[in-house]
Amino acid sequence: MRRRRRWQSPRPPAASSASAAATARAPIPTVDPVRRCSLALADALGLPVSPGLPIRGPGTVRPVQEIALRVVALKTLVTFVLAPPTVVANTAIQAIAERLRLRRWLAEDERTILTRPRAQVQDSERDHIGWKLENLAALCWCLGCDGVLDEAIAPLDGDASVTVFTRQTPALDDAERWLAAAALRPLAEIAAREDAYYCLHHAARTCDLASSWPGGLESAVHGRVIQERRWALTWALSPGVAWADTDQST
């Protein structure tokens, strides 16, 4: 049975723009309300978090267009792998990739997929591309979409995957309008959610090292969900850092 835990912690107070700009995610010597909420979530899931795990400031969020373009780039990639060419033609995918310069928002291994024959990719990548939906879910949450991240570490089920792919991300022929309207959540909310997944990621690695996970949780499933969502959230708070270079240390 999957361990389910909804986000129930209060939102932290928003940081002032001056303090956010001055903070470069440096360690803070005291336990703040954000970390207390993160620890409470991990504890409710039975996941161990070291009390000495560094507490970081809110940092700085990327420009909204960078996050939104990463969303469109991932949507294009997933479409290339999952959608039949009779539904979304290769020419349409390559055209939007060129028009919006989406390849610069994909990692090298992701760009390579778009260069391979589509039939080959749909055979070899279909079973793995679903993890990109966990990245998409976290990035869409940063852009104000609610619902799919309510379950902290449960993988997206069929309904949630459809919600992310068809309702929270744009149709490829409507991407420009969607990009123009994109807006971010407040920095304090994004930083609080990222801190929660930072703590959960630390706990997941602790469980892996001990080869012991709480009942109902699995490294290959819940650990991977945590990793992919944390990756996206930390990237959103890492201006100027490439996706592949995102700091995933714990």
Secondary structure by P-SEA (a helix, b strand, c coil): cbbbbcccccccccccaaaaaaccccccccccaaaaaaaaaaaaacbbbbcccccccccccccaaaaaaaaaaaaaaaaacccccccccaaaaaaaaaaacccccccaaaaaaaaccaaaaaacccccaaaaaaaaaaaaaaaccccccccccccccaaaaaaacccccccccaaaaaaaacccccaaaaaaaaaaaaaaaaaaaaaaaacccccccccccaaaaaaaaaaaaaaaaccccccccccccc
